[in-house]
Amino acid sequence: MFMLTPALIAVFGIVIALVLIAAVIIKRYRIAKPDEAIIVTGGKGRTTVDELGNSSQDLSGQKVVTGGGVFVVPFVQKAFVMSLRSRRLMIVTEAQTTDGITIQAQAVAVVKVGGTQEMIRAAAQRFLSYSEEIDQSTQEVLSGSLRSIIGGLTVLQIIRDRAVVARNVLEAAEEALTKQGLVVDTLQIQEIRDASDYISNIGRPEAAKVRQLADIAETEAHQASEEAKISAQKVLLDKNRDLKLREAAIQAETDKALAEAGAAKPLEDAIQRQAIVAQEELTAQKEVALRKEKLNADVRAVAEAEAFRVEAMAKAEASAIAAAADGRAKAEIATAQADLKRREFAAAAIEREGLAERASRISQAEALVAEGEAEAKTITARGTAEAAAIQAKGTAEAAAIEARADALETQSQAVLAQELIHMLPAIASEYAQAIGGIDSLTVVSADGANKVAGDAMGNIKGILEMVKETVGVDVVGMLNGAVAGNAAGTAAGAAVGAAATGAVVVQQAAESVKSSAAVKAKRVATEK
């Protein structure tokens, strides 16, 4: 059995005593929170005597602990907690300004107990048991200070200098609040208003001015914006215009290149045809010159040869006729002589028949001889006459050829014109066939088919003018002369007569060329 010894009892007693002491210490040791202060009372403060002999005791006997801990002696000391938290107070007061306007001011203040021991002791002395009285006391102090400050200022000063008003209010209330252990952290004037709309009317002129300036600024800004938009649109339009002009130029160059490419072959063909026409004109000029020389030589040679031929033929024909007549005469004479001899033989044979019959036969033979000789003379005379007529005809033709040769020398224009006029139908026919053989013809003119027909007639006229320039024969003039009147001279008259006939032929050939060219041009224009 466990027995309690005095030593063990003593140990237990000591332990219990220590536990009790620790519990008391723990219970009586107070630690202050960050937002509170612990005030320990029970100590004796200092005693002071004033001049009148009155004694008073200060608060130094109260111990203030903030942010730490303190042991409160049981039965001797007592601890109290004082909150150090900030308080937000709404202050509303009415006051009359120096310009006689009653206004209502609304402010917000943040108030707390001061952080020094003296201020905490002062606040604890006044508000420890009634902390809600801090709000009321502070509102009264700040409202009074605010009214006093407002009474010394005008409405405009209060409105314009709210920070100054708040600072003056704090300065006016600082002393009273410090005695109470209170501190105002901030004071803000939130609103100032009046019942007569004085404040709102004060701002109306300025507001109107500001509104006007704002409208002007807005208008200017809008105008600047519109001008900027217009400038931007103008730049964009200019760029679009430049782009479209560039595109149009490129399109025009493309169309031009395509048109040139498309018209290259017709143009090349036209150039080749023009070169061919020029070469043909040059060849025609050379041919005309050669024809002129050849014509001159041929005309002379033909005239001389024709005269010689006609003369030779006339002489030969006359000789032949004379020879034939002589032969016939000789043959008839021979026949007559043979007949005469036959008759003589017959007469000799029948001479025996009688002299009378012989004489009769002799007379008949002589008559026949005379008749044959007469007939031979007649035939000879007729052959001589025919030969003379043929010779006269040949001589006349030779004379005509010589006259033509002389006329060629003296009237070469008329003769050459006559020859050229005889050649014109063939030239016009060849030209019409050349135009008719054209497969494709491009007409670059507003006249259409009439342009081709006109060019065809112009080419005929050009040939006549080329003849005039190269050969020196004015065929058109001679044609006009043939129409207007008669020409002088035998050779010229013959040439003019031929010219008149040739004019009709040329006119018909020209009409054929014109018709062929017109039809061809119309067909080509229709195909185009």
C-alpha positions as CSV (number, residue, x, y, z in Angstrom):
1,M,0.0,0.0,0.0
2,F,1.2,3.4,-1.0
3,M,2.1,5.5,2.0
4,L,2.3,9.3,2.0
5,T,5.4,10.4,3.6
6,P,6.0,13.9,4.8
7,A,8.5,14.5,2.1
8,L,6.1,13.3,-0.6
9,I,3.4,15.5,0.8
10,A,5.8,18.4,0.7
11,V,6.6,17.7,-2.9
12,F,3.0,17.5,-3.8
13,G,2.4,20.7,-2.0
14,I,5.2,22.5,-3.8
15,V,3.9,21.2,-7.1
16,I,0.4,22.3,-6.4
17,A,1.6,25.7,-5.3
18,L,3.7,26.1,-8.4
19,V,0.7,25.1,-10.6
20,L,-1.5,27.6,-8.7
21,I,1.1,30.3,-9.0
22,A,1.5,29.5,-12.8
23,A,-2.3,29.6,-13.2
24,V,-2.5,32.9,-11.4
25,I,0.3,34.4,-13.4
26,I,-1.2,33.2,-16.6
27,K,-4.6,34.5,-15.7
28,R,-3.3,37.9,-14.5
29,Y,-0.8,38.5,-17.4
30,R,-2.5,40.6,-20.1
31,I,-1.3,41.1,-23.7
32,A,-2.5,44.0,-25.7
33,K,-3.7,43.6,-29.3
34,P,-2.3,45.8,-32.1
35,D,-5.5,47.9,-32.2
36,E,-6.0,48.3,-28.4
37,A,-4.3,49.6,-25.3
38,I,-4.3,48.1,-21.8
39,I,-4.7,50.6,-19.0
40,V,-3.6,49.2,-15.6
41,T,-4.9,51.2,-12.6
42,G,-4.1,50.8,-8.9
43,G,-1.0,52.9,-8.7
44,K,-0.7,56.2,-7.0
45,G,-0.1,59.3,-9.1
46,R,1.9,62.3,-8.3
47,T,0.2,65.0,-6.1
48,T,0.6,68.6,-7.0
49,V,-0.5,71.8,-5.1
50,D,-1.5,74.9,-7.0
51,E,-1.0,78.5,-6.0
52,L,-4.3,78.5,-4.1
53,G,-3.2,75.6,-2.0
54,N,-5.4,73.1,-3.7
55,S,-3.8,69.7,-4.2
56,S,-4.5,67.4,-7.1
57,Q,-3.2,64.0,-8.2
58,D,-2.2,63.4,-11.9
59,L,-2.7,60.2,-13.9
60,S,0.8,59.0,-13.8
61,G,-0.3,56.2,-11.6
62,Q,-2.2,54.6,-14.5
63,K,0.0,52.3,-16.6
64,V,-0.7,52.2,-20.3
65,V,0.5,49.2,-22.4
66,T,0.2,49.2,-26.2
67,G,1.6,46.3,-28.3
68,G,3.0,44.4,-25.3
69,G,2.0,42.6,-22.1
70,V,1.7,43.4,-18.4
71,F,1.1,41.5,-15.2
72,V,-1.8,42.7,-13.2
73,V,-1.2,42.2,-9.6
74,P,-4.2,40.5,-8.0
75,F,-6.2,42.5,-5.6
76,V,-4.0,45.5,-6.1
77,Q,-4.3,46.4,-9.8
78,K,-7.0,46.3,-12.4
79,A,-6.7,46.2,-16.2
80,F,-9.0,48.0,-18.7
81,V,-8.9,47.7,-22.5
82,M,-9.2,50.8,-24.7
83,S,-9.8,50.4,-28.5
84,L,-7.5,52.3,-30.8
85,R,-9.5,51.6,-34.0
86,S,-10.3,54.4,-36.5
87,R,-13.9,55.6,-36.6
88,R,-15.6,57.0,-39.8
89,L,-17.9,59.9,-39.0
90,M,-20.4,61.7,-41.3
91,I,-20.6,65.4,-40.5
92,V,-23.5,67.5,-41.8
93,T,-23.9,71.1,-40.9
94,E,-25.5,74.3,-42.1
95,A,-23.9,77.7,-42.0
96,Q,-24.1,81.2,-43.5
97,T,-21.3,82.5,-45.6
98,T,-19.9,86.0,-45.6
99,D,-22.0,86.8,-48.7
100,G,-25.2,85.8,-46.8
101,I,-25.9,82.5,-48.5
102,T,-26.9,79.6,-46.2
103,I,-25.3,76.5,-47.3
104,Q,-25.3,72.9,-46.1
105,A,-21.9,71.2,-46.0
106,Q,-21.3,67.5,-45.8
107,A,-17.9,66.1,-44.7
108,V,-16.4,62.8,-43.8
109,A,-13.9,62.5,-40.9
110,V,-11.8,59.5,-39.8
111,V,-11.1,59.8,-36.0
112,K,-9.2,57.6,-33.5
113,V,-7.7,57.7,-30.0
114,G,-4.2,59.1,-30.0
115,G,-1.2,56.9,-29.8
116,T,0.6,58.5,-26.8
117,Q,0.1,57.4,-23.2
118,E,-1.2,60.9,-22.3
119,M,-3.8,60.9,-25.0
120,I,-4.8,57.3,-24.2
121,R,-5.2,58.2,-20.5
122,A,-7.2,61.3,-21.5
123,A,-9.5,59.3,-23.8
124,A,-9.8,56.5,-21.2
125,Q,-10.8,59.0,-18.6
126,R,-13.6,60.4,-20.9
127,F,-14.7,57.5,-23.1
128,L,-13.5,54.2,-21.5
129,S,-17.0,53.1,-20.4
130,Y,-18.9,54.9,-23.2
131,S,-16.9,54.6,-26.4
132,E,-19.9,55.6,-28.5
133,E,-19.6,59.1,-27.0
134,I,-16.4,59.5,-29.0
135,D,-18.5,59.8,-32.2
136,Q,-20.9,62.3,-30.7
137,S,-18.2,64.4,-29.2
138,T,-16.1,64.4,-32.3
139,Q,-19.0,65.4,-34.5
140,E,-19.9,68.3,-32.2
141,V,-16.3,69.6,-32.2
142,L,-15.9,69.2,-36.0
143,S,-19.3,70.7,-36.8
144,G,-18.6,73.7,-34.7
145,S,-15.2,74.2,-36.3
146,L,-16.7,73.7,-39.8
147,R,-19.4,76.3,-39.1
148,S,-16.9,78.8,-37.9
149,I,-14.7,78.3,-41.0
150,I,-17.7,78.6,-43.4
151,G,-18.8,81.8,-41.7
152,G,-15.5,83.5,-42.7
153,L,-15.5,82.5,-46.3
154,T,-17.6,83.1,-49.5
155,V,-19.4,80.4,-51.4
156,L,-16.9,80.6,-54.2
157,Q,-14.0,80.3,-51.8
158,I,-15.5,77.3,-50.2
159,I,-16.3,75.6,-53.5
160,R,-12.9,76.4,-55.0
161,D,-10.7,75.7,-51.9
162,R,-12.3,72.7,-50.2
163,A,-8.8,71.4,-49.2
164,V,-8.1,74.7,-47.5
165,V,-11.5,74.6,-45.7
166,A,-10.7,71.1,-44.5
167,R,-7.3,72.0,-43.2
168,N,-8.6,75.1,-41.4
169,V,-11.3,73.0,-39.7
170,L,-8.7,70.5,-38.5
171,E,-6.6,73.3,-37.2
172,A,-9.6,74.8,-35.4
173,A,-10.6,71.5,-33.8
174,E,-7.2,70.1,-33.0
175,E,-6.8,71.6,-29.6
176,A,-10.2,70.5,-28.4
177,L,-9.8,67.0,-29.8
178,T,-6.3,66.7,-28.3
179,K,-7.5,67.4,-24.8
180,Q,-10.0,64.5,-25.3
181,G,-7.2,62.2,-26.5
182,L,-8.6,62.1,-30.0
183,V,-6.9,62.5,-33.4
184,V,-8.5,63.2,-36.8
185,D,-6.6,61.3,-39.5
186,T,-8.5,62.8,-42.5
187,L,-11.3,65.3,-43.2
188,Q,-12.9,65.5,-46.7
189,I,-15.6,68.1,-47.7
190,Q,-17.9,65.9,-49.8
191,E,-20.7,68.1,-50.8
192,I,-21.8,71.8,-50.6
193,R,-25.3,72.7,-51.5
194,D,-27.9,75.4,-50.9
195,A,-31.7,75.5,-51.0
196,S,-31.9,78.6,-53.4
197,D,-29.8,77.0,-56.2
198,Y,-27.2,79.7,-55.8
199,I,-24.3,77.3,-56.3
200,S,-25.9,75.8,-59.4
201,N,-26.6,79.2,-60.9
202,I,-23.0,80.3,-60.2
203,G,-21.8,77.6,-62.4
204,R,-24.2,78.2,-65.2
205,P,-22.3,81.0,-67.0
206,E,-19.1,79.1,-66.6
207,A,-20.9,75.9,-67.6
208,A,-22.4,77.7,-70.6
209,K,-19.0,79.0,-71.5
210,V,-17.4,75.7,-71.0
211,R,-20.3,74.1,-73.0
212,Q,-19.7,76.6,-75.7
213,L,-16.0,76.0,-75.7
214,A,-16.7,72.3,-75.7
215,D,-19.2,72.7,-78.6
216,I,-16.6,74.8,-80.5
217,A,-13.9,72.3,-79.7
218,E,-16.2,69.5,-80.7
219,T,-17.2,71.3,-83.9
220,E,-13.5,72.1,-84.6
221,A,-12.6,68.5,-83.9
222,H,-15.5,67.3,-86.1
223,Q,-14.5,69.7,-88.8
224,A,-10.9,68.6,-88.5
225,S,-12.0,65.0,-88.6
226,E,-14.2,65.7,-91.7
227,E,-11.3,67.6,-93.3
228,A,-9.0,64.7,-92.5
229,K,-11.6,62.3,-94.0
230,I,-12.0,64.6,-97.1
231,S,-8.3,64.8,-97.4
232,A,-8.0,61.0,-97.1
233,Q,-10.8,60.5,-99.5
234,K,-9.2,63.0,-101.9
235,V,-5.9,61.2,-101.6
236,L,-7.7,57.9,-102.2
237,L,-9.6,59.3,-105.1
238,D,-6.4,60.7,-106.6
239,K,-4.8,57.3,-106.2
240,N,-7.8,55.6,-107.7
241,R,-7.8,58.2,-110.5
242,D,-4.1,57.6,-111.1
243,L,-4.7,53.9,-111.0
244,K,-7.6,54.1,-113.4
245,L,-5.6,56.4,-115.7
246,R,-2.7,53.9,-115.5
247,E,-5.0,51.0,-116.2
248,A,-6.6,53.0,-119.1
249,A,-3.1,53.8,-120.5
250,I,-2.1,50.1,-120.2
251,Q,-5.4,49.0,-121.7
252,A,-4.9,51.6,-124.5
253,E,-1.4,50.3,-125.1
254,T,-2.7,46.8,-125.1
255,D,-5.5,47.6,-127.5
256,K,-3.1,49.5,-129.7
257,A,-0.7,46.6,-129.7
258,L,-3.6,44.2,-130.4
259,A,-4.9,46.5,-133.1
260,E,-1.4,46.9,-134.6
261,A,-1.0,43.1,-134.4
262,G,-4.4,42.6,-136.0
263,A,-3.8,45.2,-138.7
264,A,-0.2,44.2,-139.2
265,K,-1.0,41.7,-142.0
266,P,-3.5,43.9,-143.8
267,L,-1.1,46.8,-143.4
268,E,1.8,44.7,-144.7
269,D,-0.3,43.4,-147.5
270,A,-1.3,47.0,-148.3
271,I,2.3,48.1,-148.2
272,Q,3.3,45.2,-150.4
273,R,0.4,46.0,-152.8
274,Q,1.5,49.7,-152.7
275,A,5.1,48.6,-153.5
276,I,3.7,46.4,-156.3
277,V,1.6,49.2,-157.6
278,A,4.6,51.5,-157.5
279,Q,6.8,48.9,-159.2
280,E,4.0,48.4,-161.8
281,E,3.8,52.1,-162.3
282,L,7.6,52.2,-162.8
283,T,7.4,49.2,-165.1
284,A,4.5,50.8,-166.9
285,Q,6.5,54.0,-167.3
286,K,9.4,52.0,-168.7
287,E,7.1,50.0,-170.9
288,V,5.5,53.2,-172.2
289,A,8.9,54.6,-173.0
290,L,9.9,51.4,-174.7
291,R,6.5,51.3,-176.5
292,K,7.1,54.9,-177.6
293,E,10.5,54.1,-179.0
294,K,9.3,50.8,-180.4
295,L,6.2,52.5,-181.8
296,N,8.3,55.1,-183.5
297,A,10.6,52.5,-184.9
298,D,7.7,50.1,-185.7
299,V,5.7,52.8,-187.3
300,R,8.5,53.9,-189.5
301,A,9.6,50.3,-190.2
302,V,6.0,49.2,-190.9
303,A,5.4,52.2,-193.1
304,E,8.5,51.6,-195.1
305,A,8.0,47.8,-195.2
306,E,4.3,48.3,-196.1
307,A,5.1,50.7,-198.8
308,F,7.8,48.4,-200.2
309,R,5.5,45.4,-199.8
310,V,2.6,47.1,-201.5
311,E,4.8,48.4,-204.2
312,A,6.4,45.0,-204.7
313,M,3.1,43.3,-204.6
314,A,1.7,45.7,-207.1
315,K,4.7,45.3,-209.4
316,A,4.6,41.5,-208.9
317,E,0.9,41.4,-209.4
318,A,1.2,43.7,-212.5
319,S,4.0,41.5,-213.8
320,A,2.0,38.4,-213.1
321,I,-1.1,39.8,-214.7
322,A,1.0,41.0,-217.7
323,A,2.8,37.7,-217.9
324,A,-0.5,35.9,-217.6
325,A,-2.1,38.0,-220.2
326,D,0.9,37.7,-222.5
327,G,0.9,33.9,-221.8
328,R,-2.7,33.7,-222.6
329,A,-2.2,35.8,-225.7
330,K,0.7,33.7,-226.8
331,A,-1.2,30.6,-226.0
332,E,-4.1,31.8,-228.0
333,I,-1.8,33.0,-230.7
334,A,-0.1,29.6,-230.6
335,T,-3.5,27.9,-230.6
336,A,-4.5,30.1,-233.5
337,Q,-1.3,29.4,-235.3
338,A,-1.7,25.7,-234.6
339,D,-5.2,25.9,-235.8
340,L,-4.1,27.8,-238.7
341,K,-1.5,25.2,-239.5
342,R,-4.1,22.5,-238.9
343,R,-6.4,24.4,-241.2
344,E,-3.5,24.9,-243.6
345,F,-2.9,21.2,-243.5
346,A,-6.6,20.6,-243.9
347,A,-6.7,23.2,-246.6
348,A,-3.7,21.5,-248.3
349,A,-5.5,18.2,-247.9
350,I,-8.6,19.6,-249.4
351,E,-6.7,21.8,-251.8
352,R,-7.5,19.2,-254.2
353,E,-11.1,19.8,-253.6
354,G,-10.9,23.0,-255.3
355,L,-9.3,26.3,-255.4
356,A,-12.5,28.0,-254.5
357,E,-12.8,26.1,-251.4
358,R,-9.2,26.7,-250.7
359,A,-9.5,30.3,-251.2
360,S,-12.5,30.3,-249.0
361,R,-10.7,28.4,-246.2
362,I,-7.7,30.7,-246.6
363,S,-9.9,33.7,-246.1
364,Q,-11.5,32.0,-243.1
365,A,-8.1,31.2,-241.7
366,E,-7.0,34.7,-242.2
367,A,-10.2,35.9,-240.5
368,L,-9.5,33.6,-237.6
369,V,-5.9,34.8,-237.3
370,A,-7.1,38.4,-237.4
371,E,-9.7,37.5,-234.8
372,G,-7.1,35.8,-232.5
373,E,-4.7,38.6,-232.9
374,A,-7.5,41.1,-232.0
375,E,-8.5,39.0,-229.0
376,A,-4.9,38.7,-228.0
377,K,-4.5,42.4,-228.2
378,T,-7.7,42.8,-226.2
379,I,-6.5,40.5,-223.5
380,T,-3.1,42.2,-223.5
381,A,-4.8,45.6,-223.1
382,R,-7.0,44.3,-220.3
383,G,-4.1,42.8,-218.5
384,T,-2.1,45.9,-219.0
385,A,-5.0,48.0,-217.6
386,E,-5.5,45.7,-214.6
387,A,-1.7,45.7,-213.9
388,A,-1.8,49.5,-214.2
389,A,-4.8,49.7,-211.8
390,I,-3.1,47.4,-209.3
391,Q,0.1,49.3,-209.6
392,A,-1.8,52.5,-209.1
393,K,-3.5,51.0,-206.0
394,G,-0.2,49.9,-204.6
395,T,1.3,53.3,-205.4
396,A,-1.7,54.9,-203.7
397,E,-1.3,52.7,-200.6
398,A,2.4,53.3,-200.6
399,A,1.7,57.0,-200.9
400,A,-0.8,56.6,-198.0
401,I,1.8,54.8,-195.9
402,E,4.3,57.4,-196.8
403,A,1.8,60.1,-195.9
404,R,1.1,58.3,-192.5
405,A,4.9,58.1,-191.9
406,D,5.1,61.8,-192.7
407,A,2.1,62.4,-190.5
408,L,3.9,60.4,-187.7
409,E,6.8,62.8,-188.1
410,T,4.7,65.9,-188.3
411,Q,1.6,64.8,-186.4
412,S,3.2,62.2,-184.0
413,Q,0.9,63.2,-181.1
414,A,-2.2,62.3,-183.1
415,V,-0.8,59.1,-184.4
416,L,0.5,58.0,-181.1
417,A,-2.8,59.0,-179.5
418,Q,-4.6,56.9,-182.1
419,E,-2.3,53.9,-181.3
420,L,-2.7,54.4,-177.5
421,I,-6.5,54.8,-177.8
422,H,-6.6,51.4,-179.6
423,M,-4.6,50.0,-176.7
424,L,-6.7,51.5,-173.9
425,P,-9.5,48.9,-174.0
426,A,-7.0,46.2,-173.5
427,I,-5.3,48.2,-170.6
428,A,-8.7,48.8,-168.9
429,S,-9.7,45.1,-169.4
430,E,-6.4,44.0,-167.8
431,Y,-6.9,46.4,-164.9
432,A,-10.5,45.2,-164.3
433,Q,-9.3,41.6,-164.3
434,A,-6.6,42.5,-161.8
435,I,-9.1,44.2,-159.5
436,G,-11.5,41.3,-159.9
437,G,-8.9,38.8,-158.8
438,I,-8.3,40.5,-155.4
439,D,-9.5,38.1,-152.6
440,S,-9.4,40.4,-149.6
441,L,-9.5,44.2,-149.6
442,T,-9.4,46.4,-146.5
443,V,-10.9,49.8,-146.9
444,V,-9.9,52.4,-144.3
445,S,-12.3,55.1,-145.3
446,A,-15.8,56.4,-144.3
447,D,-16.8,56.2,-148.0
448,G,-16.7,52.4,-148.0
449,A,-17.1,50.8,-151.5
450,N,-17.3,54.2,-153.2
451,K,-13.7,54.8,-152.1
452,V,-12.5,51.7,-154.0
453,A,-14.5,52.7,-157.1
454,G,-13.2,56.2,-156.9
455,D,-9.6,54.8,-156.5
456,A,-10.2,52.6,-159.5
457,M,-11.2,55.5,-161.7
458,G,-8.4,57.5,-160.2
459,N,-5.9,54.8,-161.2
460,I,-7.3,54.9,-164.9
461,K,-6.9,58.6,-164.8
462,G,-3.4,58.2,-163.3
463,I,-2.4,55.9,-166.2
464,L,-3.6,58.5,-168.8
465,E,-1.7,61.2,-166.9
466,M,1.4,58.9,-166.8
467,V,1.1,58.5,-170.6
468,K,0.9,62.2,-170.9
469,E,4.0,62.7,-168.7
470,T,6.1,59.9,-170.3
471,V,5.0,59.9,-174.0
472,G,3.8,63.5,-174.2
473,V,0.3,62.5,-175.6
474,D,-2.6,64.1,-173.9
475,V,-5.2,61.4,-174.5
476,V,-7.8,63.1,-172.2
477,G,-7.4,66.4,-174.0
478,M,-7.8,64.7,-177.4
479,L,-10.9,62.9,-176.2
480,N,-12.3,66.2,-175.0
481,G,-11.4,67.7,-178.3
482,A,-13.1,64.9,-180.1
483,V,-16.3,65.7,-178.1
484,A,-16.0,69.5,-178.4
485,G,-15.2,69.8,-182.1
486,N,-13.3,68.6,-185.2
487,A,-9.5,68.6,-185.4
488,A,-7.5,70.0,-188.3
489,G,-5.5,67.9,-190.7
490,T,-6.1,64.5,-192.2
491,A,-3.9,62.5,-189.8
492,A,-5.3,64.5,-186.8
493,G,-8.8,64.0,-188.1
494,A,-8.3,60.3,-188.3
495,A,-6.7,60.2,-184.9
496,V,-9.6,62.2,-183.4
497,G,-12.1,59.9,-185.1
498,A,-10.3,56.9,-183.6
499,A,-10.1,58.8,-180.3
500,A,-13.9,59.3,-180.3
501,T,-14.4,55.6,-180.9
502,G,-11.7,54.8,-178.3
503,A,-13.4,57.2,-175.8
504,V,-16.6,55.2,-176.0
505,V,-14.6,51.9,-175.5
506,V,-12.5,53.4,-172.7
507,Q,-15.6,54.8,-171.0
508,Q,-17.2,51.3,-171.2
509,A,-14.0,49.7,-169.8
510,A,-13.8,52.3,-167.0
511,E,-17.4,51.6,-166.1
512,S,-16.6,47.9,-166.1
513,V,-13.6,48.6,-163.8
514,K,-15.7,50.8,-161.5
515,S,-18.4,48.2,-161.3
516,S,-16.0,45.4,-160.6
517,A,-14.2,47.5,-158.0
518,A,-17.4,48.6,-156.4
519,V,-18.7,45.0,-156.2
520,K,-15.5,43.8,-154.8
521,A,-15.3,46.6,-152.2
522,K,-19.0,46.0,-151.3
523,R,-18.3,42.2,-150.9
524,V,-15.2,42.9,-148.8
525,A,-17.1,45.5,-146.7
526,T,-19.9,43.0,-146.1
527,E,-17.4,40.3,-145.1
528,K,-15.8,42.8,-142.6
